[in-house]
Structures are given as C-alpha cells and as structure tokens.
Amino acid sequence: MRRMNIILIIITVTFSSVRSQTQNLSPRYILENDNDVVSVSSSPLLPQPLMIPLTLIHGAVSKGAVCLDGTLPGYHFHPGSGSGANSWLIQLEGGGWSNTIRSCVFRKTTRRGSSKYMEKQLPFTGILSNKAEQNPDFFNWNRVKVRYCDGASFSGDSQNEAAQLQFRGQKIWLAAMEELMSRGMKNANQALLSGCSAGGLASILHCDEFQSLFPKSTKVKCLSDAGFFLDATDVSGGHTLRNLFGGVVNLQEVQKNLPKSCLSHLDPTSCFFPQNLIDHVQTPLFLLNAAYDAWQFQESLAPHSADPHGSWNNCKSNHANCNSSQIQILQNFRNQMLNDIKGFSTTSQSGLFINSCFAHCQSERQDTWFADDSPLLNNLPIAVAIGNWFFDRQVVKAIDCAYPCDNTCHNLVFK
Ligand SMILES: *[C@@H]1O[C@H](CO)[C@@H](O)[C@H](O)[C@H]1NC(C)=O
C-alpha cells in the first residue's frame, strides 16, 4: 500500500487559545506549522535533520526593511558545495496574511511578525535538504530560507503609526536579495526562487524581479508550492478569500508592487490572485499544488464563517467523511483550478504538478518531496518532476485525474 495518511493531532487548548486572540489566524497557524507535522508523524522514523541558524539582516533598518514590529528581518543559509557552489535556491517562507490592524497587531507577538519570536534555527528538509538521497537535484546548492514577518507575501509597503505597525514586505524582499547577492549570489550561474503558501504567492509576485537581478546568461526559474490561491466562491456564496486579500492589499498598500500589466485592466485585489498574474510572468514558472489544497478547502472554500453550523467539519477534518454533494463541490474547485491554468499550461517554459490530494506545501516536507512512498504523478515523485523541469530534461505538465484516483497522496487529516 503506497497510501499513507498523515495524522495531525491538534491540541484543542492551543487551537482555542489562538482562536480567541484572532479568528483569522488560528487554523492557518496550525496548518502551516510544519514542526507539528514532523514531530507527530515523522521524527521517530527519520534521522535528525540538518539545523540551520537564523541570520538577521543588520543593514536592513537603514533601508526601512523591518518586520511588522520594527525588528530586523532574517534568513537561514546553508552554503553550496562542489557542482552546486554557484547555484542558489531561495525559499520564501509562508504563513498566512494579516488583513486588519487587529490581526497585524496580534502578529507582532508571533514569529510571523517579529524576529524576536523566530526560531533561532530551523530544520532544512525536502527541497532544502543537504542529502542527495533526500533531495537529488538541489542538495549541494546554496540554500536559503527567507523568514516571513510582514504579513503580505513580501509585497506591502506602508505603515500605521497609531498601531506601531510597519508593512515593509517589499523592502524586506529587496534587503534579503541584496544581502544574498553580496554573499555570492551575484556569481550564480543558476537560481531557483521558491516558496510555499503565502511564500508560494510571493514567488509568483517576485519571479520577474528575481530574474532581473541576474545577467541573461544565468538560468533563472521560479517554483510556487501551494501558492495558487483561487478567487473562489465559498460554500455560502460569499468570497471569503477575496475579502481577506482585499484587506491585505488595502492595509499594506500592496498595489504599489503589483504588475502594471495586471493593474491596467483589473483592480488591485484581483491582481493579488495568481490566476490573474501567471500569464504576465516572463520567467519560467512551475506550479506545484494539490487540486484540493487543504488550506484553501478549510479557509477559502468552507471556512467557519461560511458554515457557522459546522456541517462541513467532518469532511474538512478528513476527506473520507465527505458526502457526494460535498465531493462535487470539491470537484468544482479542482475544475476551476484547471480552468485557471489552461493558458499558462500551453506555454513552453511552464511546469505543472497538480495532484489530486488533500495536501498543502509538498516541497518542504521530506515525505512528500522525495521518499520511498512519496506522491507520484506519471510515476515521478515531486522532486524528480521539478528537477526534470528545471534542468530541461523533460517537459513536465502533470495533472492528476480527479479524486479518488490517486493512491499515492499523503493527505492531511485533522483530529
Ligand atoms: C451532505 O452533507 C451536507 C452537510 O451536512 C448536507 O447539507 C447535504 O444534504 C448532504 N448531501 C447528501 C447527498 O447527503
């Protein structure tokens, strides 16, 4: 049996205490806390992963590049070696968004809004692993995880003095790139910008800017993992995610940094949705996404606010509990995703891996990135498909058949 369901045990006390402080953040916080996944399901089976210390960007304050609370931004860096010495992988960290003064003020008291609370070291697993048997193509590259502490996918530029909030995502992005260029990235002969979730959206938003840092001779591509957030209608007919994104864009003045080519025909909030961005990206881009993305299912399609009586709760916690009408709504969600990538999929440089799983962030975790039983499409694990695309070994436009045909998924199950 290839199938393996990851059981996520969520401690109710943690859940409700976070929820009481901010309704927007709690499920997201738990879903994106990879440490929970690792500690519950994987760590007894795996050797200790490589731990990489946090580096703060000391020159950042003079550039105005600070976290929500004014503290220094940071990153984790493991140098490349051998054939990877001049290759660079940048991963932009994810972790939801803050769309109101209140949720941003709360975020200042977390690692997502202040480097005071960031882990002093992080495990480098999956696409960040330094072992060839865990990460066949990128293991010996220079690998960097840039921490997320602005709440707007590294794209805002504003402030709120009354609430003592700095919205400097765009400046953090630039300061991080400047620092990494000075640490050797300027000599890169190949580079990949990646990121998951809010970081996967950031990798789409910054893809062409990343490419423009390098001379034409450098091979530059971008990977968005679980960053393809649909402008979806929720189960009560509302637009939960559009409302959230609208708040982020307006509060943090994201429109300053959205592509003019999109703003010329759509409103700024629409231009924060990948479906309206991907056709404007000139640099080769790979979309890795679960067709039934677990975060979007829980927070965009069937969020608590759209289902106050909780009739979706059982289905949300485990897809095996969904009835036929709920499955149909999930199939419609997948169909919308496939429809939104239609034009993109026909371009020669694009890459796709859209598997029919209930997952979120499949490149950071070892079990989904590259392992004996990791998810497959056309018989290829994610790590091999993305390597084949990056190195032009193969055209990769892998789209799964609809649920329940895939028995290689590592579905997230919430208890
Ligand atoms: C599926 O469950 C939902 C929510 O409980 C309910 O409204 C709907 O009628 C059910 N559909 C079927 C076909 O049982």
The ligand as a Tripos MOL2 file, in Angstrom:
@<TRIPOS>MOLECULE
LIG
   14    14     1     0     0
SMALL
NO_CHARGES

@<TRIPOS>ATOM
      1 C1        -24.0920   16.2530    2.5630 C.3       1 LIG1
      2 O1        -23.8790   16.9510    3.7920 O.3       1 LIG1
      3 C2        -24.3950   18.2670    3.8230 C.3       1 LIG1
      4 C3        -23.9650   18.9060    5.1240 C.3       1 LIG1
      5 O2        -24.3080   18.1290    6.2250 O.3       1 LIG1
      6 C4        -25.9050   18.2480    3.6270 C.3       1 LIG1
      7 O3        -26.4130   19.5650    3.6230 O.3       1 LIG1
      8 C5        -26.2040   17.5600    2.2900 C.3       1 LIG1
      9 O4        -27.6020   17.4400    2.1180 O.3       1 LIG1
     10 C6        -25.5570   16.1730    2.2470 C.3       1 LIG1
     11 N1        -25.7490   15.6090    0.9050 N.am      1 LIG1
     12 C7        -26.0660   14.3260    0.7020 C.2       1 LIG1
     13 C8        -26.1940   13.9040   -0.7290 C.3       1 LIG1
     14 O5        -26.2350   13.5500    1.6110 O.2       1 LIG1
@<TRIPOS>BOND
     1     1     2 1
     2     1    10 1
     3     2     3 1
     4     3     4 1
     5     3     6 1
     6     4     5 1
     7     6     7 1
     8     6     8 1
     9     8     9 1
    10     8    10 1
    11    10    11 1
    12    11    12 1
    13    12    13 1
    14    12    14 2
@<TRIPOS>SUBSTRUCTURE
     1 LIG1         1 GROUP 0 **** ****
